[in-house]
């Protein structure tokens, strides 16, 4: 069995048009599982293709925390994300009325929306006693509720098995487990001595995904939380498990992508991408960052953008943005914008290196040569900021800027070339 394209005919047409591909080529990649189009009909978002041969996409995480439950602020983050070109949103809310918040975000967002259902399940059980007391029904009922609300893709940590936990115990890590969902399941396995319900009942999860038409995002619960832990035995063990699950998903006709690290030094990024593409047979690769150094709190949108550009150049398909607030606090709307712009730059830089999108850079360069400021603003990834920066300078030269004033290199050479 392969992924059926029948439910996504209109979405395939739209993605093919936006990406400049033949519909038949895109449909084949969807059937083979090398492209996913997250689309729950309850939500009905704009079509977004993620995977082989497509432009690199960017996800934005939003959501409340225990210490800050400002729903309107989260909706403002969604609005900014749509305005500045995000391709998908994930609601990771852990504070307040999580069901109501999720439904408001879905209703206000025309992009595909993802969630991590086990967050809500684990938190509810923790408040009632202990998160390790959750059972299979608790976990799967949460998934069903998210699906019924219209969630388009869900992170599920199915690769954390009893065997993988034993591997983790033998792996000399600095930061152990930094994935929240991963930590829930590691604790559950160690406490109960049983197999991960998401792995043990993976066929049932596939039935739910087919029934409700949501895509799976196979979570990397053992992603490295520091560059010292990158590409270690625990991470690779989980990835091997995910490769098996990708095959089972495709045989069941379910759209599936694979999540990746994490904190990874530059010299290991290409190997991580190649490993995922090999083990998971070309499944779309969704990476957090990766962050290339651990020493930049307050600037991790930059460390993530550096890693994201390199990962995408080598074949990663979907970048999860990182904000300046990473490791420090819940991001503000401005943090969200800054993180998104940084990841959009990384994605575009990778696209250019892979042979896509260079025409936009050429239009910008042509406008610069012509000192065509409106033309430059049109091509800018953040038009408002470009306008603000030029406006804050003062110059008597209407065509120039306050950096060069009347000694603008382009203007000088243009004048003398005209004389020739």
N, C-alpha and C positions, 0 to 999 in steps of 0.2 A: 504494500500500500504506500502511496505517496500523498503529499499534502494536496488536497483538492483545491483547485483554483475557482471552482464554481461560486463559492460565497463571496469572492473578491474580484469579480469580473470588472466592475466599475472602478474599483480601487486600482487594479492593475493598469487600466487605461489611463487613469490620472497620473500614477507614478511614472509610467512609460513616457507620457507627454512631458512631465517636468524634468525627467532625467535624460530625455533625448534617446530613448531606447525603443527598439521594436517590441510591440506587445508580446509577440510570441517568445522572444528571448527572455523577457522578464517573467512571463508565465512559467517557462521551463525552470527558471531559477527558483521560483516560489515552490513549484512541485518538488524540486530536488532538495528543498530546505536550505538553500544557500542565500535566499532572501526572505525576510519576514515583512509582513504588512500588518502591524497590530491594529485590529479593528473589531471591537465588540459592537454589534448592531444596536445594543441598548444605548450606547453612547453615540456612535456614528461620527467619529472624528474625521478631520481631513486625512486623506490617504498619505501615508508616509512609508516609503520603502527603505529597509535597512539591510545592507549586505553586499554581496559580490557585484562589482561593476557599477555601484551607485555612489553618489556623493556621500561624504562622511557626515553623519548626523550627530546632533548634540542634545543631550538630555539635561534638564534642570530639576533638581530636588527642591521641593517645598515642604511645608508641614510644621505643625505646632510642636511644642515640647511641654514637659510638665511645668516648667518655670515660665513659659510664655505662651499664652493661648490668646492670640489676637487674630481672629478669623479674617477680618478685613485686611490685615497686613499680609496674610497668606494669599488672599485673592489679588492683592496688588502685585505680589511677586509673580503670580500667574499672568496677570496683565502685562507686566514688564517683559516676561519671558516670551509671550506671543509677539509683542511689539518689536523685540530685538532679535527675533529669528530663531528661537528654540524650535527643535523638531519634536520634542516629547517632554512630558512632565511626569515626575513621580511624586506622589503624596506620601510622605513618610511621617505623618502626624502621630504623636504619642501622647498628646495632652488634650484635655477637653472632650467634647462629644465627637469622637473620632468618626463615627458613622455619618453624622450630620456634616462635618467638615469635608469628608470625602465627597459626599453628594454635591455639596456646593462647588467644590473644585471641578468636578466632572461637568456640572451644568454650566460653568463659566468658561470652560476651556475647549477650544476647537482642535487641540492637538491630542494625539494618543496619550492616555493617562495610565501610568503604572503604579502599583502598590506592592507592599511586602506584607501579606495578610498575617503572618505569624507574629509580627510586632504587636498587633492589636490583641491577638489571642493570648500571647505570653503576658502582656501587661494586665489583661483582665484576670488571668489566673493568679498572677503575683499579688494583685489586690485582694483576691479571695483567699489566698493562702500561700501558694508557691507555684512559680511558673512550671516547675518540673512535674506538677500534678496534672497538667493538660493531657488529654488523651486524643486518640485519632479523631473522634467525632468533633472535639473542640477545634482541631486544626482544619479539618475539611469543611466544617460548617462555616468557618471564617472565610475560606476560599470561595465557597458558594455565594456567601453574602456579597463579597466584593464583585464577583462576576455578575450577580443580579443587579448591582448598582451601576454596571457599565464599564468596569475596569478593563482596559484593552490588553494589558500585559502584566504578569505577576512574577515577582522574584520568589523562587521556591528553592530552598537549600536542600536539594535532594541528594547531593553528592557526599554529604557528611554521613558516613556509615560507621558501624561499630569498628570495622577494620581500619577506617581512616582515622578514627579517634585514637586507636592504639598506635597508629603511625605518628600521630601528633604527639603522643606522650613520649615517644622515643626520639623526637626531633628537637634539638637544642635551639629553641626559639627565644628571642628577646621579648617579643610582645604577645606571644601566645595567639589568642584569637581576638581580632578587633572588629569582626563583623557582628552586629547586634543579633541578627537572626541566627548566625552561625553559633554564637555563644549560647543562645537558648537551646539549640539542639544538642550541642556538646554536653551541656549540663544535664539535659533530659536523658541522653544515652548513658552518661556516667551514673546518674541517680537510679534509673530504672533497669539498667543492664539489658535493654532491649534494642532492637534495630530501629533506626530512624523511620517513623511512620510514613514520611514522604517518599522514602526509598522503598520500603516494604510494600507500600500500596501505590506504587507509581502508575500501574495500569489504571487504577481508579482515578488518579489525578488526570491521566490522559483522557479518560471518559468525560470528566467534567470539562476539560479544555475544549473537546470537540463539541459537547452539548451547548456550551455557552459562548463558544468562539472567542476565547481569549488566548493570547500567545504566552508561552512559557519563557521566562528568563531564568536559566539555571544559575543560581547564585553561587558565588565563590566564598563560602563561609570560612575557608582557610586562607584567604588572600593575605599577603604579607602586610603587616602594619608598620614595618620599617624596612629600609633597604637591606639591612643585615639578614632579614628573613626571606628575601626574594628568591623564588625558584627553588625552594627547599623541598624535602621529601613529602611533607604534609600537603603543600600546595599541589605538587605534581600528582600525588595519590588521588586527591579530590578531582583533579582535571581528568584523570583516567576514568574515574567513575562517571563523570559528566559525558565523556565520549561515548560510553555505553548507553547512557540515557538519551543522547541525541539520536542514536540509531533506533532505539525503541520509539521515540517520539515520531520519527519519520515514518516508521512502519505503521504507526497508528494514525498518521495523517494530521499531526499536530504541529503548528508553527512553533519553532524553538530557537532561541539564541542562547549564547553562553557568556557569562560574566567573567571578568578577569581582574587582575591586580591593578591597583593597590600601590604600594611603594616599591619601585623597581629602579635600580641604577641604570643609567643610559646604556651601558654596555650589555645589559641583559634584555632590553625591551624587544629587539628584533627576534631573539630566540623564543621569548614568551609568546609572541604572535604566531611564529611558525609552528610552535608546539601545539597551540590551540587549533590552528587550522588543520594540522595533520591529525591529531587525536580525535577531533570533532568533525572531520570530513568537511571542512569548509563552512561550518555553521557560522552565522554572523557573530562577531566578537564585540562585546560591550565592555569597555574598560573604564575603571574609575581612575582618572588621571591618565597614566600612572604618575605618581609623584616621584621625582628623580633625586630628591634629597630630603632629609628629615629636619633641617635646621632653619626653616623659613616660616614659622608661625606668623600669621598676618599677611603673608605673601604666597600662600600655597596655591592661589589661582595661577601664579606664574610657574611654580614647580610642576603643577598639573598640566598647564598648557605646553610646557616644554616636552614632557613625556607624552602627552596626547598627540602632538604633531608627529613625533617619531613613531609612536605606535600606529597611527593612522597611515603614515607613509608606508609602513611595512605590512599593512593589510587589516588593521583593526577597522571596524565599520561604524562604531557608535561610541561616542565619548560622553561619559558622565562628567559634567562640569565639577569644578572644585572652586569654592569661594575663598576670599581672604580670611573668613571666619573659621575655616576648617581647623579642627582640633581645639577650638577656643570657645565658640558660642554659637547660638542659633543665628544664622545670617539675617541681616536687615535686607530690605528691598534693594538698597544700593549695593550691598555685597552680592546679591543675586545677579544684578546687572553686570557688575564687574567680572564675576566668575563666568557668566555666560559669554560676554564679549571675548574674554581670554580664550575660552574653548572654541568659539566661532573662528577666531583668528587661527588657532591651531588646526581646526578642521579644514579651513580654506587653504592654509599653507600646504597641508598634506594633499589636498585635491590638486593644487597647482603642480606639485611635484609628481603626481600620478597622471597628469595630462588633462585635468579638468579645470574649468573656471578661469583660465589665463586671460580670456577676453576681457574680464572685468578689470584686471590689473592693467591691461593695455589701454582701456578707456580712461582709467585714472591717470596713467602716464601721459596720454594724449592731452587730457584736460590740463595737466600740470604744465606741459610745454606751452600750451596756448594761454596760460594764466587764466584759465576758465574756472573761476571759483565755484559757480553753481554746478558745473560739471563734476568738479572734484567732490563736492558735497554729496551729489547723487550716488557716487560710487563708494563713499566712505562707509565702513561697517558700522560706525556710530556718527551719523550726520550731525546730531545735536551737539555732540562734544566737539566735533571739528569746527562747527560754526562758533561755538563759545570760545574756543582757544584763539581763533583768528580775531574775534571781536575784542578780546581782552587786550590785544596789542594796539598800538597807535602808529600809524604811518601816513605820510603824505602821499605815498604811492598807492593809488587805488588798485593797481594790478598786483602789487606785492604784498608782503607781510612784514611785521616788525622785526623779524629775524635779520633780513638783509636790507630792507628799506630801498634806497636808490642804487644799491649795488647788487641787485638781483642777477645771479649768474645767467639764468634763462633769458631774462630780458636783454641783457648786454649782448650775448652771443646772437640772439635773434635779430637784434638791430644791425649788427655788422654783417651777418649772413645775407640780410636783405640788400645791403650795399653791394655785395659781391654779385 
